[in-house]
Amino acid sequence: MDTTPAAAGAGDPIAAATTARLVPVVVLDDAAHAAPLADALAAGGLPVAEVTFRTPAAADAVRAMTDRGGVLVGAGTVLTARQVDEAVAAGARFVVSPGLSRAVVERCREHGVAVLPGAVTATEVQAALELGLEVLKFFPAATSGGPAAIAALGAPFPGVRFVPTGGIGPDDLARYLALPAVAAVGGSWMVPRDRIAAGDFAAVTRLTADAVARVAAA
Ligand code: 3PG
């Protein structure tokens, strides 16, 4: 049986994307880098990617990675309903937002695509719960209180699980992953934009494999 996140994504893509407990947050300036990046992530043991809609190349990059296969591809930094449409048309299996937007969540529902919006305060978490969402991005994690803030939110919201992202590096992983409320940790340190732009995919594989090993040890 194929137990990779890409295969598992056929069920619940958010659950599949967090299975490895790491979500690489990718900024691609050139869609031609998407396929080798997918291969580099897979070679590092992490066949998942959140491709951020921060560059004009994002939709083509999602399409290229999806066509490549073997990697569960989501769209990140999705701020508008129109971007949801673009992400879904490109093949994104899940949609990530930095904050909680009802318009984005509702458009995702219309498309039947999984959504992972951000929330960092009790008010935002309650608003997400009212929308029926229990797995939330926690962004920007480091400046929003880090592990201590997530632990504190876990008390009133025991059913909520977070994907902290933003300002997290490999040395922070263990502290976040030790929290029961943390489903996975997201970050860009495994996929440095300058290394990708330079075509240094070996660096991506190396950094990814290091992160995967740290998760295993955590
Ligand atoms: C995101 O969109 O999740 C963040 O920009 C990733 O944060 P990082 O670059 O600090 O890891």
Residues whose N, C-alpha, C, O or C-beta is under 5 A from the ligand:
A	BS01	3PG	V25 T165 G166 G167 I168 G186 G187 S188 W189
